Amino acid sequence: MHLSNNLGEVAIQDVVKSHPRIGEILNDFDIGCVDCGVGICLLKDVVAIHALGEEIEERIEKQINDYLKES
């Protein structure tokens, strides 16, 4: 997963604090990690661990990168 601003290397809790819209994108794909009490997993790992398949991961990557370009 190649995310703008190296965001894939950031803990999910920090990503969601800075970019709540990314949490919404993940929720749209039934990735509920944004509510995790620990929140230390890296964004790229949060997506990969759900084994959604390459096509879905590419859609998530595109939506996140499109959002980052707009903000």
Phi and psi restraints in degrees (value plus and minus 20) as a CYANA .aco file:
   2 HIS   PHI    -134.8   -94.8
   2 HIS   PSI      83.8   123.8
   3 LEU   PHI    -128.8   -88.8
   3 LEU   PSI     123.5   163.5
   4 SER   PHI     -76.3   -36.3
   4 SER   PSI     132.2   172.2
   5 ASN   PHI      39.9    79.9
   5 ASN   PSI       2.3    42.3
   6 ASN   PHI      36.8    76.8
   6 ASN   PSI       9.5    49.5
   7 LEU   PHI     -86.6   -46.6
   7 LEU   PSI     -41.6    -1.6
   8 GLY   PHI     -84.1   -44.1
   8 GLY   PSI     -40.2    -0.2
   9 GLU   PHI    -112.9   -72.9
   9 GLU   PSI      -9.9    30.1
  10 VAL   PHI    -126.6   -86.6
  10 VAL   PSI     122.2   162.2
  11 ALA   PHI     -80.8   -40.8
  11 ALA   PSI     120.4   160.4
  12 ILE   PHI     -76.1   -36.1
  12 ILE   PSI     -58.1   -18.1
  13 GLN   PHI     -82.6   -42.6
  13 GLN   PSI     -57.3   -17.3
  14 ASP   PHI     -93.8   -53.8
  14 ASP   PSI     -56.7   -16.7
  15 VAL   PHI     -81.5   -41.5
  15 VAL   PSI     -68.3   -28.3
  16 VAL   PHI     -87.5   -47.5
  16 VAL   PSI     -54.8   -14.8
  17 LYS   PHI     -83.5   -43.5
  17 LYS   PSI     -62.8   -22.8
  18 SER   PHI    -100.7   -60.7
  18 SER   PSI     -50.7   -10.7
  19 HIS   PHI    -158.2  -118.2
  19 HIS   PSI      55.9    95.9
  20 PRO   PHI     -74.4   -34.4
  20 PRO   PSI     -49.9    -9.9
  21 ARG   PHI     -80.6   -40.6
  21 ARG   PSI     -53.6   -13.6
  22 ILE   PHI     -85.4   -45.4
  22 ILE   PSI     -56.8   -16.8
  23 GLY   PHI     -80.8   -40.8
  23 GLY   PSI     -59.6   -19.6
  24 GLU   PHI     -85.3   -45.3
  24 GLU   PSI     -61.1   -21.1
  25 ILE   PHI     -80.9   -40.9
  25 ILE   PSI     -66.1   -26.1
  26 LEU   PHI     -82.6   -42.6
  26 LEU   PSI     -62.3   -22.3
  27 ASN   PHI     -81.2   -41.2
  27 ASN   PSI     -54.7   -14.7
  28 ASP   PHI     -80.4   -40.4
  28 ASP   PSI     -44.7    -4.7
  29 PHE   PHI    -125.3   -85.3
  29 PHE   PSI       1.1    41.1
  30 ASP   PHI      39.4    79.4
  30 ASP   PSI      12.8    52.8
  31 ILE   PHI    -121.2   -81.2
  31 ILE   PSI      79.4   119.4
  32 GLY   PHI    -111.0   -71.0
  32 GLY   PSI      -2.0    38.0
  33 CYS   PHI     -86.1   -46.1
  33 CYS   PSI     -35.2     4.8
  34 VAL   PHI     -86.5   -46.5
  34 VAL   PSI     -40.1    -0.1
  35 ASP   PHI    -114.9   -74.9
  35 ASP   PSI     -18.4    21.6
  36 CYS   PHI     -81.6   -41.6
  36 CYS   PSI     116.0   156.0
  37 GLY   PHI     -92.4   -52.4
  37 GLY   PSI     -43.0    -3.0
  38 VAL   PHI    -106.9   -66.9
  38 VAL   PSI     -79.3   -39.3
  39 GLY   PHI      47.7    87.7
  39 GLY   PSI       4.0    44.0
  40 ILE   PHI    -115.8   -75.8
  40 ILE   PSI     -27.1    12.9
  41 CYS   PHI     -83.8   -43.8
  41 CYS   PSI     123.8   163.8
  42 LEU   PHI     -92.8   -52.8
  42 LEU   PSI     128.1   168.1
  43 LEU   PHI     -73.4   -33.4
  43 LEU   PSI     -65.8   -25.8
  44 LYS   PHI     -81.5   -41.5
  44 LYS   PSI     -54.6   -14.6
  45 ASP   PHI     -95.3   -55.3
  45 ASP   PSI     -54.7   -14.7
  46 VAL   PHI     -77.9   -37.9
  46 VAL   PSI     -61.5   -21.5
  47 VAL   PHI     -94.5   -54.5
  47 VAL   PSI     -66.9   -26.9
  48 ALA   PHI     -83.3   -43.3
  48 ALA   PSI     -59.2   -19.2
  49 ILE   PHI     -85.0   -45.0
  49 ILE   PSI     -40.5    -0.5
  50 HIS   PHI    -102.6   -62.6
  50 HIS   PSI     -24.3    15.7
  51 ALA   PHI      24.3    64.3
  51 ALA   PSI      35.3    75.3
  52 LEU   PHI    -103.4   -63.4
  52 LEU   PSI     -29.5    10.5
  53 GLY   PHI      77.5   117.5
  53 GLY   PSI     136.7   176.7
  54 GLU   PHI     -80.9   -40.9
  54 GLU   PSI     -62.2   -22.2
  55 GLU   PHI     -82.0   -42.0
  55 GLU   PSI     -65.3   -25.3
  56 ILE   PHI     -88.0   -48.0
  56 ILE   PSI     -62.3   -22.3
  57 GLU   PHI     -80.2   -40.2
  57 GLU   PSI     -58.9   -18.9
  58 GLU   PHI     -85.3   -45.3
  58 GLU   PSI     -58.1   -18.1
  59 ARG   PHI     -84.5   -44.5
  59 ARG   PSI     -62.7   -22.7
  60 ILE   PHI     -83.2   -43.2
  60 ILE   PSI     -67.1   -27.1
  61 GLU   PHI     -76.9   -36.9
  61 GLU   PSI     -65.4   -25.4
  62 LYS   PHI     -84.2   -44.2
  62 LYS   PSI     -65.1   -25.1
  63 GLN   PHI     -82.5   -42.5
  63 GLN   PSI     -62.0   -22.0
  64 ILE   PHI     -85.9   -45.9
  64 ILE   PSI     -67.0   -27.0
  65 ASN   PHI     -84.8   -44.8
  65 ASN   PSI     -57.5   -17.5
  66 ASP   PHI     -82.6   -42.6
  66 ASP   PSI     -63.7   -23.7
  67 TYR   PHI     -79.9   -39.9
  67 TYR   PSI     -65.6   -25.6
  68 LEU   PHI     -83.4   -43.4
  68 LEU   PSI     -54.5   -14.5
  69 LYS   PHI     -85.9   -45.9
  69 LYS   PSI     -55.6   -15.6
  70 GLU   PHI     -97.5   -57.5
  70 GLU   PSI     -46.8    -6.8
